[in-house]
Amino acid sequence: MNKHTSVFENGLIWFGAAVSIAEILTGTYFASLGFLKGILAIVLGHIIGCGLLFLAGLIGAKTEKSAMETVKMSFGNKGSLFFAILNVLQLVGWTGIMIYDGALATQGILNIGHIIWCLIIGGLILLWILIGIKNLGKINIIAMSALFIMTIILSFIIFRGGISLEGSDESMSFGAALELSVAMPLSWLPLISDYTKEAKEPVKATAASSIIYGLVSTWMYIIGMSAALFTMESDIAQILLKAGLGIVGLLIVVLSTVTTTFLDAYSAGVSTESIMEKIPGKWVAVAVTIIGTAGAILVPMDDITSFLYLIGSVFAPMISIQIVDFFILKAGHEKEKFTMSNIFIWLAGFIIYRILIKIDAPIGSTIPDMLITMIICILVNKIFIKKQ
């Protein structure tokens, strides 16, 4: 493959992914912990999540394979299809959620109708897709510069107003908050290799992508939490209006929604190509955007915490097995149809995650689930499969 994306371009892509209304909205949930405890949960969660994001992206960057092609290396040629289908479904879900949140926020600032805003945002995402990732260079620089300036203005207004350091209630435990912080970078695990696989400098580009996403996503969470503590609101439109941001707030919402949701739709196309090679990814991305727009118009999508936890339970054990196979065992299974041992290990990891979520451990569910899954994977491969 002819590599063409620079470290700077990869960084820009992931800056755009992190500046999102969904991230600010998720940050508002942390207000119940209070400022200092909330920041601790946000920072720790992002260190864990972005460490995993780096390892996932590095596998794709070093092998020059898309995210779902790297899954074949652990689960087999046909075994990977299950994860590719799940990934496309979660990306359709994310596309709908992002358009829904964006339309809800813009409607709160400029009331022209929820459906109209869904169609405007969906139309702009389609435009981004049709321009194509290879031709977005200069447009992305302009868009990211505008977003950067606008989010600095938003941050300045929020922090200038002063914030309460005390939590509003005890509705969320520290463990649940930590998990919610890990979950957002974890939701990008099945996508990152779609972009790092074309990097000129694999390690540097992957590191830049993970670090920039981690820093900016942490910033978005803190903006959301601080805004909720400052305005005592969880409605993003009301937060922006109370912060005195009218048109600037509107531009932040629209631009951030488009730049983030574009990645979801684009990666849905790349994942579909790994399932059915004859279907062009660009037109799948167009279809995903249309379906997501329809979903945003027809289905209420106010609380996404259960959706984030479901993503964690699917993809945390998946990447655990990939990390063990690629970095520890140096194993490759892409020539097999199904790697049944790894499929059963993933299933065990999935069940363990669902159990841990109910326990609400102080260190969250992702870390213990991944450690257990990785230990099982090493033991099964070193002891049982080696004997065979």
Backbone torsions as a table, in degrees:
resi	resn	phi	psi	omega
1	MET	NA	140.5	178.6
2	ASN	-82.8	108.1	-177.1
3	LYS	-76.6	138.2	-175.7
4	HIS	-141.4	-11.4	-176.5
5	THR	-90.5	133.1	-178.9
6	SER	-85.5	170.6	176.9
7	VAL	-60.2	-42.3	-179.8
8	PHE	-61.9	-44.3	-179.3
9	GLU	-65.0	-40.2	176.3
10	ASN	-62.9	-42.1	177.9
11	GLY	-60.3	-41.3	179.1
12	LEU	-62.4	-43.1	180.0
13	ILE	-56.7	-45.6	-174.9
14	TRP	-81.6	-20.6	168.6
15	PHE	-63.5	-46.4	179.4
16	GLY	-63.1	-34.6	179.1
17	ALA	-66.2	-36.7	-174.8
18	ALA	-78.9	-34.6	-179.8
19	VAL	-76.8	95.8	-174.9
20	SER	-148.0	147.2	178.3
21	ILE	-63.9	-36.1	178.9
22	ALA	-59.7	-38.8	-179.9
23	GLU	-68.9	-42.6	178.3
24	ILE	-64.1	-43.5	178.9
25	LEU	-61.3	-43.1	178.6
26	THR	-62.9	-36.8	177.7
27	GLY	-60.7	-30.5	-178.9
28	THR	-63.5	-26.9	179.8
29	TYR	-64.2	-24.9	-175.2
30	PHE	-77.8	-9.2	-178.0
31	ALA	-59.4	-30.4	-178.2
32	SER	-65.5	-21.6	180.0
33	LEU	-80.1	-18.9	-169.9
34	GLY	91.3	161.7	-170.4
35	PHE	-62.7	-53.2	-173.3
36	LEU	-68.8	-45.5	179.3
37	LYS	-65.5	-38.0	178.7
38	GLY	-63.5	-44.6	178.7
39	ILE	-61.9	-41.4	179.5
40	LEU	-59.4	-46.0	179.3
41	ALA	-64.0	-41.0	-179.2
42	ILE	-65.3	-48.2	-176.4
43	VAL	-67.5	-47.7	179.5
44	LEU	-60.1	-45.0	-179.4
45	GLY	-61.0	-40.0	-179.1
46	HIS	-73.8	-32.5	175.2
47	ILE	-62.2	-45.3	179.0
48	ILE	-65.2	-53.0	-175.8
49	GLY	-61.7	-40.8	-176.9
50	CYS	-79.1	-24.1	171.4
51	GLY	-62.8	-42.3	177.9
52	LEU	-68.9	-38.5	178.5
53	LEU	-60.3	-41.1	179.0
54	PHE	-62.3	-46.5	-178.6
55	LEU	-64.2	-41.4	178.5
56	ALA	-63.5	-44.2	-179.8
57	GLY	-67.0	-33.1	-179.0
58	LEU	-68.2	-35.1	177.4
59	ILE	-60.7	-46.9	179.1
60	GLY	-67.1	-39.5	-178.3
61	ALA	-66.0	-41.6	-177.3
62	LYS	-75.0	-31.0	-178.4
63	THR	-96.5	-9.5	-176.4
64	GLU	60.1	36.9	179.6
65	LYS	-115.9	150.3	175.0
66	SER	-69.3	167.3	-176.0
67	ALA	-54.1	-48.1	-176.7
68	MET	-75.5	-22.6	173.1
69	GLU	-70.1	-33.1	177.8
70	THR	-69.3	-27.1	178.9
71	VAL	-65.9	-31.3	177.3
72	LYS	-59.7	-29.7	-177.7
73	MET	-66.9	-20.1	179.6
74	SER	-111.0	-29.5	-172.0
75	PHE	-115.9	0.9	178.2
76	GLY	90.6	164.3	-176.1
77	ASN	-57.7	-44.3	-179.1
78	LYS	-92.9	-31.2	179.9
79	GLY	-61.2	-29.1	-179.0
80	SER	-71.9	-19.6	-177.0
81	LEU	-60.6	-36.8	179.3
82	PHE	-57.3	-45.6	-178.6
83	PHE	-72.9	-34.0	177.5
84	ALA	-64.3	-42.3	178.5
85	ILE	-65.1	-45.6	177.5
86	LEU	-59.6	-38.9	-179.7
87	ASN	-65.7	-44.2	178.1
88	VAL	-60.9	-41.9	-180.0
89	LEU	-63.6	-43.2	179.4
90	GLN	-67.3	-31.1	178.9
91	LEU	-72.8	-35.4	173.2
92	VAL	-62.7	-43.4	177.8
93	GLY	-60.2	-46.1	179.6
94	TRP	-63.2	-40.3	-179.9
95	THR	-59.9	-45.9	178.1
96	GLY	-62.9	-44.7	-179.2
97	ILE	-62.3	-44.5	-177.9
98	MET	-64.6	-43.7	179.5
99	ILE	-66.5	-40.5	179.1
100	TYR	-60.6	-50.2	-179.9
101	ASP	-62.5	-42.8	179.2
102	GLY	-62.4	-44.1	-179.2
103	ALA	-66.9	-38.6	179.5
104	LEU	-62.5	-43.7	-179.3
105	ALA	-68.9	-44.7	-179.5
106	THR	-66.4	-36.2	178.3
107	GLN	-62.9	-35.9	178.4
108	GLY	-69.6	-23.5	-179.8
109	ILE	-93.0	-44.6	-179.8
110	LEU	-133.4	105.3	-171.9
111	ASN	-80.6	92.8	174.5
112	ILE	-122.5	6.6	177.6
113	GLY	110.5	132.4	-178.6
114	HIS	-58.4	-42.9	-178.1
115	ILE	-63.5	-42.6	179.8
116	ILE	-60.3	-44.8	-179.5
117	TRP	-65.6	-38.2	176.1
118	CYS	-59.6	-43.8	-179.0
119	LEU	-68.3	-38.4	178.5
120	ILE	-64.4	-49.5	-178.1
121	ILE	-65.1	-44.6	177.5
122	GLY	-59.4	-40.5	178.6
123	GLY	-64.0	-40.0	178.7
124	LEU	-67.8	-36.4	176.9
125	ILE	-64.7	-41.6	176.8
126	LEU	-59.6	-40.1	178.3
127	LEU	-62.4	-43.8	177.8
128	TRP	-59.2	-43.1	-179.3
129	ILE	-64.5	-44.7	-177.1
130	LEU	-68.7	-32.2	174.1
131	ILE	-64.2	-39.7	176.0
132	GLY	89.8	145.7	-175.2
133	ILE	-62.5	-30.8	-178.5
134	LYS	-72.5	-23.6	-177.3
135	ASN	-104.3	6.6	-174.8
136	LEU	-88.3	-2.3	-174.1
137	GLY	-42.3	-65.7	-175.6
138	LYS	-68.3	-39.2	179.2
139	ILE	-62.2	-41.5	179.6
140	ASN	-63.0	-41.1	179.3
141	ILE	-61.1	-44.3	179.0
142	ILE	-64.0	-47.6	-178.5
143	ALA	-61.9	-44.8	-178.5
144	MET	-67.9	-37.1	177.7
145	SER	-62.4	-44.2	179.0
146	ALA	-62.8	-44.6	179.2
147	LEU	-62.2	-42.7	-178.9
148	PHE	-59.8	-48.1	-179.5
149	ILE	-63.4	-43.9	-176.5
150	MET	-67.7	-37.0	179.8
151	THR	-73.2	-29.4	174.1
152	ILE	-65.5	-42.5	177.4
153	ILE	-59.9	-46.2	179.6
154	LEU	-60.2	-45.6	179.8
155	SER	-61.2	-44.9	-177.6
156	PHE	-60.5	-45.5	-178.3
157	ILE	-64.2	-42.9	-178.5
158	ILE	-65.0	-49.6	-175.5
159	PHE	-74.9	-27.1	177.3
160	ARG	-65.9	-32.2	-178.0
161	GLY	-73.0	-14.3	-178.6
162	GLY	83.8	143.7	-178.4
163	ILE	-130.5	152.8	175.2
164	SER	-80.5	132.7	-179.2
165	LEU	-83.7	-12.3	-176.9
166	GLU	-90.0	145.4	177.2
167	GLY	-72.9	154.4	-178.7
168	SER	-77.8	-31.5	179.2
169	ASP	-164.2	-171.7	179.8
170	GLU	-111.8	38.6	-174.0
171	SER	-71.4	-18.0	-179.9
172	MET	-131.7	130.4	177.4
173	SER	-77.5	164.4	179.2
174	PHE	-63.6	-40.7	179.7
175	GLY	-61.5	-42.7	179.1
176	ALA	-66.7	-38.5	178.5
177	ALA	-66.2	-42.5	177.8
178	LEU	-59.3	-43.4	-179.7
179	GLU	-63.9	-38.7	179.4
180	LEU	-68.1	-30.2	177.3
181	SER	-74.1	-38.2	177.6
182	VAL	-69.7	-34.6	-170.4
183	ALA	-62.3	-34.7	-176.6
184	MET	-67.9	-52.0	174.9
185	PRO	-62.2	-30.9	179.2
186	LEU	-64.2	-31.3	-179.2
187	SER	-68.8	-17.4	178.5
188	TRP	-92.3	-6.8	-178.8
189	LEU	-54.2	-44.3	-178.2
190	PRO	-78.2	10.9	-178.5
191	LEU	-120.4	-32.6	-164.6
192	ILE	-56.9	-37.8	-178.5
193	SER	-66.8	-19.7	176.7
194	ASP	-62.7	-21.7	-177.9
195	TYR	-108.2	-38.5	-178.7
196	THR	-73.8	-20.7	-177.9
197	LYS	-63.3	-21.3	-178.4
198	GLU	-104.7	13.8	-177.5
199	ALA	-75.7	139.1	176.4
200	LYS	-67.1	-38.7	179.2
201	GLU	-120.3	93.3	-170.2
202	PRO	-52.8	-52.5	-174.8
203	VAL	-67.9	-46.7	-179.0
204	LYS	-62.8	-43.8	-178.2
205	ALA	-65.1	-40.7	179.8
206	THR	-67.7	-42.1	178.5
207	ALA	-62.8	-45.3	179.7
208	ALA	-61.4	-43.9	179.7
209	SER	-59.2	-48.7	-176.2
210	SER	-68.5	-43.9	-177.0
211	ILE	-67.9	-46.9	-179.4
212	ILE	-64.0	-44.6	177.3
213	TYR	-59.2	-46.3	-177.9
214	GLY	-60.2	-46.8	-178.3
215	LEU	-65.4	-45.9	-176.1
216	VAL	-72.0	-38.4	177.8
217	SER	-64.0	-41.3	176.2
218	THR	-59.8	-43.5	177.5
219	TRP	-59.7	-44.1	179.8
220	MET	-62.4	-44.9	178.3
221	TYR	-59.1	-45.4	-177.7
222	ILE	-66.5	-37.7	175.2
223	ILE	-59.0	-47.4	-179.7
224	GLY	-61.4	-47.7	-179.4
225	MET	-63.7	-46.3	-177.7
226	SER	-65.7	-40.1	178.9
227	ALA	-63.0	-40.1	178.6
228	ALA	-66.2	-38.3	178.1
229	LEU	-71.2	-33.3	-177.6
230	PHE	-79.1	-46.0	-175.3
231	THR	-96.8	-11.9	-174.6
232	MET	58.3	33.3	-179.9
233	GLU	-124.5	149.0	171.1
234	SER	-112.3	-6.6	177.5
235	ASP	-80.4	115.9	-175.0
236	ILE	-60.1	-36.1	179.4
237	ALA	-63.9	-43.9	179.3
238	GLN	-66.6	-36.7	176.9
239	ILE	-60.0	-47.4	-178.8
240	LEU	-65.6	-39.8	-179.6
241	LEU	-69.1	-42.9	179.6
242	LYS	-67.5	-27.4	176.8
243	ALA	-79.7	-2.4	176.9
244	GLY	84.0	19.1	-178.7
245	LEU	-104.6	107.3	177.8
246	GLY	-94.4	-88.1	-178.8
247	ILE	-64.6	-38.8	178.4
248	VAL	-61.0	-42.9	177.9
249	GLY	-61.8	-41.3	178.8
250	LEU	-60.8	-45.1	179.3
251	LEU	-64.4	-40.3	177.3
252	ILE	-58.2	-48.1	-177.0
253	VAL	-61.2	-51.8	-175.4
254	VAL	-64.8	-49.9	-175.5
255	LEU	-65.5	-43.5	-178.9
256	SER	-66.8	-37.7	178.7
257	THR	-64.4	-43.2	-178.6
258	VAL	-65.3	-49.0	-174.9
259	THR	-66.8	-31.9	179.2
260	THR	-79.7	-46.5	-174.9
261	THR	-68.6	-28.5	175.1
262	PHE	-55.2	-42.3	-179.3
263	LEU	-63.8	-39.5	178.6
264	ASP	-62.4	-49.2	-177.9
265	ALA	-65.7	-42.9	179.8
266	TYR	-60.6	-45.2	-178.3
267	SER	-70.1	-28.8	174.4
268	ALA	-61.4	-38.0	176.3
269	GLY	-65.4	-43.9	179.6
270	VAL	-63.9	-42.0	179.4
271	SER	-64.2	-38.7	179.7
272	THR	-65.8	-36.4	177.4
273	GLU	-61.6	-30.8	178.5
274	SER	-74.4	-19.4	176.9
275	ILE	-90.4	-49.2	-178.5
276	MET	-130.3	98.9	-172.5
277	GLU	-61.9	-26.8	-175.3
278	LYS	-77.3	-14.8	-178.4
279	ILE	-88.6	120.7	-178.9
280	PRO	-66.3	129.9	-177.4
281	GLY	-59.1	-36.4	-177.2
282	LYS	-59.5	-41.4	-176.4
283	TRP	-77.8	-24.7	171.7
284	VAL	-67.0	-43.5	178.4
285	ALA	-59.1	-39.6	176.9
286	VAL	-62.7	-46.0	-179.9
287	ALA	-62.9	-41.7	179.6
288	VAL	-62.0	-40.9	179.1
289	THR	-64.3	-41.8	179.4
290	ILE	-65.3	-44.2	179.0
291	ILE	-64.5	-44.0	178.7
292	GLY	-60.7	-40.9	178.6
293	THR	-64.2	-44.1	177.9
294	ALA	-61.7	-42.4	178.3
295	GLY	-62.5	-40.7	179.9
296	ALA	-64.9	-31.4	179.3
297	ILE	-76.0	-39.2	-169.7
298	LEU	-96.8	-26.8	-171.1
299	VAL	-116.2	130.7	175.4
300	PRO	-71.0	132.9	-175.6
301	MET	-133.4	53.6	-172.9
302	ASP	-79.7	-40.4	-177.0
303	ASP	-111.6	114.9	-176.1
304	ILE	-106.5	9.6	-176.4
305	THR	-62.7	-43.5	179.9
306	SER	-63.0	-37.9	178.3
307	PHE	-63.1	-43.8	178.9
308	LEU	-63.9	-41.4	179.4
309	TYR	-66.5	-35.9	178.0
310	LEU	-64.4	-42.1	176.6
311	ILE	-59.3	-44.6	178.8
312	GLY	-59.2	-43.1	-176.8
313	SER	-68.6	-27.0	178.3
314	VAL	-82.8	-48.9	-168.2
315	PHE	-93.3	-18.9	176.4
316	ALA	-65.6	-50.5	176.7
317	PRO	-67.2	-30.5	178.5
318	MET	-62.0	-49.7	-177.8
319	ILE	-71.4	-27.5	176.2
320	SER	-59.0	-46.1	-179.6
321	ILE	-66.9	-40.5	178.7
322	GLN	-63.1	-41.8	179.3
323	ILE	-62.2	-45.1	179.9
324	VAL	-62.7	-47.6	-178.5
325	ASP	-61.5	-46.2	-172.6
326	PHE	-80.0	-45.9	-172.2
327	PHE	-94.4	-26.8	-175.2
328	ILE	-106.2	-55.5	-175.6
329	LEU	-85.3	-17.7	-176.8
330	LYS	54.3	40.8	-175.5
331	ALA	-103.0	148.0	176.1
332	GLY	-134.3	130.3	-175.7
333	HIS	-121.3	16.3	-174.4
334	GLU	-64.9	-18.7	179.2
335	LYS	-82.4	-14.9	177.3
336	GLU	-84.7	155.3	175.5
337	LYS	-76.4	-52.3	178.1
338	PHE	-132.4	132.9	172.9
339	THR	-100.3	87.9	-169.7
340	MET	-61.3	-36.5	-179.8
341	SER	-59.2	-46.7	-179.4
342	ASN	-69.5	-32.7	177.5
343	ILE	-64.7	-42.5	178.9
344	PHE	-70.0	-35.4	176.8
345	ILE	-64.5	-42.2	177.1
346	TRP	-59.6	-44.3	-179.6
347	LEU	-59.9	-41.5	177.2
348	ALA	-62.3	-44.2	179.3
349	GLY	-62.2	-39.3	178.5
350	PHE	-62.0	-47.2	-179.3
351	ILE	-64.2	-43.1	179.7
352	ILE	-60.5	-42.2	179.4
353	TYR	-60.8	-45.6	-178.6
354	ARG	-63.2	-34.6	177.2
355	ILE	-69.5	-45.3	-178.0
356	LEU	-63.0	-34.7	178.2
357	ILE	-59.3	-39.2	-178.4
358	LYS	-73.5	-30.0	179.7
359	ILE	-71.6	-31.6	-178.8
360	ASP	59.3	60.2	-179.5
361	ALA	-68.5	148.9	-179.2
362	PRO	-60.2	-26.0	179.9
363	ILE	-99.0	16.1	178.6
364	GLY	78.1	-168.5	-177.2
365	SER	-107.0	-30.2	-172.5
366	THR	-63.4	-49.0	-175.8
367	ILE	-61.8	-55.4	179.9
368	PRO	-61.4	-38.0	-179.7
369	ASP	-63.1	-44.6	-178.8
370	MET	-67.3	-40.9	178.7
371	LEU	-62.5	-44.9	179.3
372	ILE	-63.1	-45.8	-179.6
373	THR	-61.2	-42.8	-179.2
374	MET	-65.8	-41.0	178.7
375	ILE	-63.7	-45.1	178.0
376	ILE	-59.4	-44.3	-178.3
377	CYS	-62.0	-44.7	179.2
378	ILE	-64.2	-46.3	-178.3
379	LEU	-63.0	-45.9	-179.2
380	VAL	-60.9	-44.0	-178.1
381	ASN	-73.2	-39.7	-177.1
382	LYS	-76.6	-37.5	-173.9
383	ILE	-94.4	-61.7	-171.7
384	PHE	-76.0	-49.9	-175.4
385	ILE	-70.3	-34.8	178.5
386	LYS	-63.8	-38.2	179.2
387	LYS	-63.8	-40.8	178.7
388	GLN	-62.7	NA	NA
